[in-house]
């Protein structure tokens, strides 16, 4: 529609990256879009921004002592090995206050593990492989031998000056014991070199003394060293990811209930390893797990991966941030087909919302971006909308014969070999355009704090947020992202109360809000067709809902799973009617800044509403069926005009007026009753029912007068037992 904001994907990537740097782990971010290309480019752009933010923090926050470099070197390797073997880490309050953060991005393509019975176990394999690549196989293996115990050490914040506590053997530091043993070995070897080996028969007093001294000096330490070496070699040759992979392929092992427990323990070990490296590097470490291609797997495996996110990566001390890049419409359908719910009241959307703490729905491409994609495809280039920035004087028509050379450095070259590299450079150059300076960062924090105060202090907002902590986190994160996007594009900021109200509205009543937005879009398109203009953007959203809620009531059975996501309908009415009378103008302004509203809901509603296939039926002549919403809005005069268009006798128009048959009366009345009142012939009744009711009239049973009207199976306004309430009169 015309009111869509013309925002670049770089804005959304930058805003989400800023939110990601402030989200406390564990967290699951839902990056929703139906276009895989956009998801891929957004993920790479987010990674670029997050790494830039990490470098900026390294420069801005110079702590004492400074953070250690994470670049591999012999000195750093020896240093970390000594810390692992001889010391325990201590988590202090100073560590908690550090601002420096290192981000490790790990991509998990579910399609690569789709052949396994237990797809979710591939998460542990990918994390093991990524940690070995980032920190080194030797470091991870030494940690398993020297630091790992049966009970993984929990993170306990202590008031301490030092960050390391020496391991002890009989109250003696281990490093001192090893030093003493090493000194004894050197002294013994030196003595033997100077004096020589004693001569005599074994068992004599001199020989026995030397043997006892050698055993006492070397026996126990040698046994410990041998054990350490064997375990280290075992971990180096047989990595844990190899063991998990073998277990995944074993039907006996994978069928055991203890397999998930073993994977759970492995995830705890990896989390403990990250906490150790945080103390060593003197910075926080966050692992961003990017989950892709999940839609290409079977429903049962999709549910398994989502459950794994909720079970394996959701510990309180977990350093993982999961980025779920999926098409929510496909995921919801797969979850519902699998039927793996934790309660009978859940559906696919509720199952997904229970896991995701920050939903980020990528808005649809604006007209300019669509045109750029189309041009690039015609020219045989990529489908990235940022690659081709049209000149102001460039004509809308595309000449296939002409292939103009781009002038800027962010353009891509034709051909597939350099496409990926150019896409990344283009995305990076576009991202730099939306850098936010310190003043605007303060503005974002100010808007965020005021919006949070509005939610806490206003009873009308506080009552609507519910008592679910995950829902609360979604609201908090969505407010921050929306404010960041508005500041990034230098848009006119609305009041913090309005921003908070809009985010709460989208979070608590996604189905009803999507319905309102779809009705507004359809009305604007219809106004352009009929009048060549627009609609009154001063109309409140409640007025839009009131005019169309009967139609929503008619399709309540088909969209029951969508309506179950919404909160209290009476609170919804009070919210839009009394507390926050938001208008269409506000909705159009916030549409491109709204990231916590799933667009797949509106697409589902558009299908049921008939906008996809019946947009132009109102202008058709003949016997074309009218859309349900058009019939509902008709008064008696409109019905009479349609009868004249059908070339029916004028007497039927008089009968319509005498019996006060408007659109609602036609919808809610029984077909047989309407036919009896109008007294039409069979041919006339067929034409009338097809045009107004949308279907050929079914045969009337000899034993009953009840005939299913409309073909919509929804003729009666009675509320069925268990159906969601719509606050309809």
Secondary structure, DSSP 8 states (H G I E B T S, - for coil): -TT-----HHHHHHHHHHHHHH--SSEEEEEE-S-HHHHHHHHHHHHHHHHHHHHHHHHH---SS-----S--HHHHHHHHHHHHHEEE-EEHHHHT---EEEEEEEEEGGGGTTSS-GGGHHHHHHHHHHHHHH-HHHHHHHHHHT--SS-----EE--S-SEEE-EETTEEHHHHHHHHHHHHHHHHHHHHHH----S-TTSHHHHHHHHHHHHHHHHHHHHHHHHHHHHHHHHHS-HHHHHHHHHH-HHHHTSTHHHHHHHHHHHHHHHHHHHHHHHHTSEEEEEEEEE-GGGS-HHHHHHHHHHHHHTS--TT--EEEEEEE-HHHHHHHHHHHT--SSTT--HHHHHHTT-SEEEE-----HHHHHHHHHHHHTT----TTS----TT--SS--TT------STT---SSSSSHHHHHHHHHHHHHHTT---HHHHHHHHHHHHHHHHHHHH-HHHHTTS-S-HHHHHHHHHHHHHHHHHHHHTT-----HHHHHHHHHHHHH-HHHHHHHHHHHHHHHHHHHHHTSS---TTSBHHHHHHHHHHHHHHTTTTTHHHHTT---HHHHHHIIIII---BHHHHHHHGGG--SS-HHHHHHHHHHHTTTT-TTGGG--SS----HHHHHT--HHHHHHHHHHTT--HHHHHHHHHTT--HHHHHHS-HHHHHHHHT--HHHHHHHHHHHHSS------SS------TTTS-------TT-------
